[in-house]
Amino acid sequence: MRNISLIIRRVWKSAFMLSALSVLIVSGTQAQDAAEGRKIFKEKCTSCHALDRDLIGPALQTVVPTKSEAFLLKWINNAPAFIASGDKEAVEASKFNPNAEMTAFPSLTPEQIKSILAYVKVGEPKKAEAAGAAGGSGSDEVSSFSLVGVIAVILISIVVLVVLGRAIKMLERLILQKQGVVIVEEEKVSMAAGIGQLFKNKKFIFFFILCVVTFLASFGWMGMWNTGVHTGYQPTQPIKFSHELHAGTNQIDCQYCHAGAFESKNATIPSLNVCMNCHKSVQARDNHDGNISPEIQKIYNALGYDADKMTYDKSKEKPIEWVRVHNLPDFAYFNHSQHVVVAEEAIRKEKGLKPNEPVCFACHGPVNTMEEIYQYSPLTMKWCINCHKDTKLEVKDNAFYTKIIEAHEKIKKGEKITPAALGGMECGKCHY
């Protein structure tokens, strides 16, 4: 009897470990696929698609379940070529918006496309939505599904323990009956008494404590991982400036307001005189019973501007206290001009941006669809490093790299090289 019991216990341990590892691996893989898919979707798809509503393209959570994975892999990879091949399903899909052609993404691997489909299937994580609404922290790096996986493993483990415990007891009873041993039926006890007896079992107590420690450790790890990550951060600004209206509807170029992004380290917040270039005339009275828009009036108040007399009173001037959205740590150096001018073509190809989309979208997301600006990308070190690892530099006809090559040639010849020749005269090298 003891030998059989030992064999069953060994089998139980193996089965338990196998089931726990399987659930953990499957849940972790699915979570990682969805998290990676969300990242790619935000970078490449949001300018035309939404999960739950039609934009330039159809609502993906409606249309994706109706298509096979093989079709979607071909469609996302190179839709124009797929349509040109004469495939009936592809031709039919192109009729949703005849005026807009689906962008080809030849750089996406099948695994990356499957990750996007996984994200479309599960949708936006609730935690991320809450963080965006509250201006809290969230992260694309660690998915909340991993915590669900831990809880699932704990629950399944408890069920397996109960079932195997009853199976062992039943087999022991059968063996005793065959041996002619009289079995005394145990008295039925209440649920409370049964739970009390369960917590007297040292093995159960050890397992229970192990599960609690695992759960708390996972929860703590996710909390620490998300510390300092502010994806979705959207503070309340003193003026409700709509990027959707200005950059989207009116198609004002980013550098008209943020000229510093193309010339220096900082993108710069535009001064109010830039706003007045338009709003001295544009006052949006139509929707306000003939009165000046309250938001435009805030600009006038800050400048001490009297719209009726068209005069300025400097004694009434006061600065607009904008709240910074994209705020890197003090030890992190980022140069806007180096990315949006020198690396523009390389970034465009890597992120799959359209010709009419500014390179700014690569990091700041589709600002032309944002009523109020928010932090689109995680801006973590890993996020930056992954971009630096994947982006292929365009060195041909690039003045920056031409200068570097010339400097290297001088070094080979033993000629004098100064920091100025390598960009050392740039203000941002020393001044923040």
Backbone hydrogen bonds, N-H to C=O, Kabsch-Sander energy under -0.5 kcal/mol:
donor,donor_aa,acceptor,acceptor_aa,energy
5,S,1,M,-2.4
6,L,2,R,-2.5
7,I,3,N,-2.3
8,I,4,I,-2.6
9,R,5,S,-2.2
10,R,6,L,-2.2
11,V,7,I,-2.5
12,W,8,I,-2.7
13,K,9,R,-2.3
14,S,10,R,-2.2
15,A,11,V,-2.8
16,F,12,W,-2.9
17,M,13,K,-2.5
18,L,14,S,-2.5
19,S,15,A,-2.6
20,A,16,F,-2.6
21,L,17,M,-2.5
22,S,18,L,-2.3
23,V,19,S,-2.5
24,L,20,A,-2.4
25,I,21,L,-2.8
26,V,22,S,-2.7
27,S,23,V,-2.7
28,G,24,L,-2.3
29,T,25,I,-2.5
30,Q,26,V,-2.6
31,A,27,S,-2.3
32,Q,28,G,-2.5
33,D,29,T,-2.6
34,A,30,Q,-2.4
35,A,31,A,-2.6
36,E,32,Q,-2.8
37,G,33,D,-2.7
38,R,34,A,-2.3
39,K,35,A,-1.7
40,I,36,E,-2.2
41,F,37,G,-2.7
42,K,38,R,-2.4
43,E,39,K,-1.5
44,K,40,I,-2.5
45,C,41,F,-2.4
46,T,41,F,-1.2
48,C,45,C,-1.7
49,H,45,C,-2.5
50,A,53,R,-0.6
55,L,57,G,-3.0
56,I,48,C,-0.6
57,G,48,C,-2.6
60,L,50,A,-2.1
61,Q,51,L,-2.3
62,T,59,A,-1.2
63,V,59,A,-1.9
64,V,60,L,-2.8
66,T,63,V,-1.1
67,K,64,V,-1.8
72,L,68,S,-2.2
73,L,69,E,-2.4
74,K,70,A,-1.6
75,W,71,F,-2.8
76,I,72,L,-2.7
77,N,73,L,-1.6
78,N,74,K,-2.3
79,A,75,W,-0.6
82,F,78,N,-1.9
83,I,79,A,-2.7
84,A,80,P,-2.3
85,S,81,A,-1.3
86,G,83,I,-1.8
87,D,82,F,-1.0
91,V,87,D,-2.6
92,E,88,K,-2.3
93,A,89,E,-2.1
94,S,90,A,-1.7
95,K,92,E,-1.2
96,F,93,A,-1.4
97,N,94,S,-0.5
100,A,97,N,-2.0
105,F,76,I,-0.9
105,F,77,N,-0.9
108,L,105,F,-1.5
113,I,109,T,-2.2
114,K,110,P,-2.4
115,S,111,E,-1.7
116,I,112,Q,-1.9
117,L,113,I,-2.2
118,A,114,K,-2.1
119,Y,115,S,-2.1
120,V,116,I,-2.5
121,K,117,L,-1.9
122,V,118,A,-2.1
123,G,119,Y,-2.7
129,E,125,P,-1.7
130,A,126,K,-2.5
131,A,127,K,-2.2
132,G,128,A,-2.2
133,A,129,E,-2.2
134,A,130,A,-2.2
135,G,131,A,-1.0
136,G,131,A,-2.5
138,G,229,V,-0.6
146,S,143,S,-1.4
147,L,144,S,-0.7
148,V,144,S,-1.2
149,G,145,F,-2.3
150,V,146,S,-1.7
151,I,147,L,-2.2
152,A,148,V,-2.6
153,V,149,G,-2.3
154,I,150,V,-2.2
155,L,151,I,-2.5
156,I,152,A,-2.7
157,S,153,V,-2.3
158,I,154,I,-2.0
159,V,155,L,-2.2
160,V,156,I,-2.8
161,L,157,S,-2.5
162,V,158,I,-2.4
163,V,159,V,-2.7
164,L,160,V,-2.8
165,G,161,L,-2.2
166,R,162,V,-2.1
167,A,163,V,-2.1
168,I,164,L,-2.6
169,K,165,G,-2.1
170,M,166,R,-2.3
171,L,167,A,-2.3
172,E,168,I,-2.4
173,R,169,K,-1.9
174,L,170,M,-2.0
175,I,171,L,-2.2
176,L,172,E,-2.2
177,Q,173,R,-2.2
178,K,174,L,-2.0
179,Q,175,I,-1.5
180,G,177,Q,-1.3
181,V,176,L,-2.4
184,V,182,V,-0.6
185,E,183,I,-0.6
194,G,190,S,-2.4
195,I,191,M,-2.5
196,G,192,A,-2.0
197,Q,193,A,-2.2
198,L,194,G,-2.1
199,F,195,I,-1.9
200,K,197,Q,-1.2
201,N,198,L,-1.4
202,K,200,K,-0.6
205,I,201,N,-2.4
206,F,202,K,-2.4
207,F,203,K,-2.4
208,F,204,F,-3.0
209,I,205,I,-2.5
210,L,206,F,-2.3
211,C,207,F,-2.2
212,V,208,F,-2.2
213,V,209,I,-2.7
214,T,210,L,-2.4
215,F,211,C,-2.5
216,L,212,V,-2.7
217,A,213,V,-2.5
218,S,214,T,-2.3
219,F,215,F,-2.5
220,G,216,L,-2.7
221,W,217,A,-2.5
222,M,218,S,-2.3
223,G,219,F,-2.0
224,M,220,G,-2.5
225,W,221,W,-2.4
226,N,222,M,-1.8
227,T,224,M,-0.9
229,V,226,N,-2.0
230,H,228,G,-0.5
231,T,138,G,-1.3
232,G,375,Q,-3.3
233,Y,230,H,-2.2
237,Q,235,P,-0.5
241,F,239,I,-2.3
243,H,241,F,-0.7
243,H,370,M,-0.7
244,E,370,M,-1.7
246,H,242,S,-2.1
247,A,243,H,-2.2
248,G,243,H,-1.2
249,T,244,E,-2.5
250,N,245,L,-2.6
252,I,246,H,-2.5
256,Y,253,D,-1.5
257,C,253,D,-0.6
257,C,254,C,-1.0
258,H,254,C,-2.8
260,G,267,A,-0.9
261,A,258,H,-1.5
261,A,267,A,-0.8
262,F,259,A,-1.4
263,E,260,G,-1.0
264,S,260,G,-2.8
274,V,271,S,-1.5
275,C,271,S,-0.9
276,M,272,L,-2.1
277,N,273,N,-0.8
277,N,274,V,-0.6
278,C,275,C,-1.3
279,H,275,C,-2.8
280,K,276,M,-1.3
281,S,278,C,-1.7
282,V,278,C,-2.9
283,Q,281,S,-0.7
288,H,285,R,-1.8
290,G,285,R,-1.8
291,N,288,H,-2.3
293,S,283,Q,-2.3
297,Q,293,S,-2.5
298,K,294,P,-1.2
299,I,295,E,-0.9
300,Y,296,I,-1.9
301,N,297,Q,-2.7
302,A,298,K,-2.0
303,L,299,I,-1.5
304,G,300,Y,-0.9
305,Y,300,Y,-3.1
306,D,311,T,-2.9
307,A,305,Y,-0.7
310,M,306,D,-2.1
311,T,306,D,-1.1
313,D,304,G,-2.2
314,K,312,Y,-0.6
316,K,313,D,-2.0
317,E,314,K,-1.2
318,K,302,A,-2.5
321,E,319,P,-0.6
322,W,320,I,-1.5
324,R,322,W,-0.6
327,N,325,V,-1.0
328,L,326,H,-0.6
332,A,329,P,-1.7
333,Y,331,F,-0.5
334,F,332,A,-0.5
336,H,265,K,-1.9
336,H,334,F,-0.6
337,S,264,S,-1.7
339,H,335,N,-1.0
339,H,336,H,-0.9
340,V,336,H,-3.0
341,V,337,S,-1.7
342,V,337,S,-1.3
343,A,338,Q,-1.2
344,E,341,V,-0.6
347,I,343,A,-2.7
348,R,344,E,-2.6
349,K,345,E,-2.0
350,E,346,A,-2.1
351,K,347,I,-2.6
352,G,348,R,-0.9
353,L,348,R,-1.8
357,E,354,K,-1.8
361,F,358,P,-1.7
362,A,359,V,-1.8
363,C,360,C,-1.2
364,H,360,C,-2.6
365,G,361,F,-1.5
367,V,365,G,-2.3
369,T,366,P,-2.1
370,M,367,V,-1.4
371,E,369,T,-0.7
375,Q,233,Y,-2.0
376,Y,374,Y,-0.7
377,S,363,C,-0.6
384,C,380,T,-2.0
385,I,381,M,-2.9
386,N,382,K,-2.6
387,C,383,W,-1.4
388,H,384,C,-2.2
389,K,385,I,-2.0
390,D,386,N,-1.8
391,T,387,C,-2.3
393,L,391,T,-0.6
395,V,393,L,-0.8
398,N,395,V,-1.2
399,A,397,D,-0.6
402,T,398,N,-2.4
403,K,399,A,-1.9
404,I,400,F,-1.6
405,I,401,Y,-2.5
406,E,402,T,-2.2
407,A,403,K,-2.0
408,H,404,I,-2.2
409,E,405,I,-2.2
410,K,406,E,-1.8
411,I,407,A,-2.0
412,K,408,H,-2.2
413,K,409,E,-1.5
414,G,410,K,-0.5
414,G,411,I,-0.9
415,E,410,K,-2.6
421,A,418,T,-1.3
422,L,419,P,-1.3
423,G,420,A,-1.3
424,G,419,P,-2.6
426,E,423,G,-1.5
429,K,426,E,-1.6
430,C,427,C,-1.6
431,H,427,C,-2.9
432,Y,430,C,-0.5
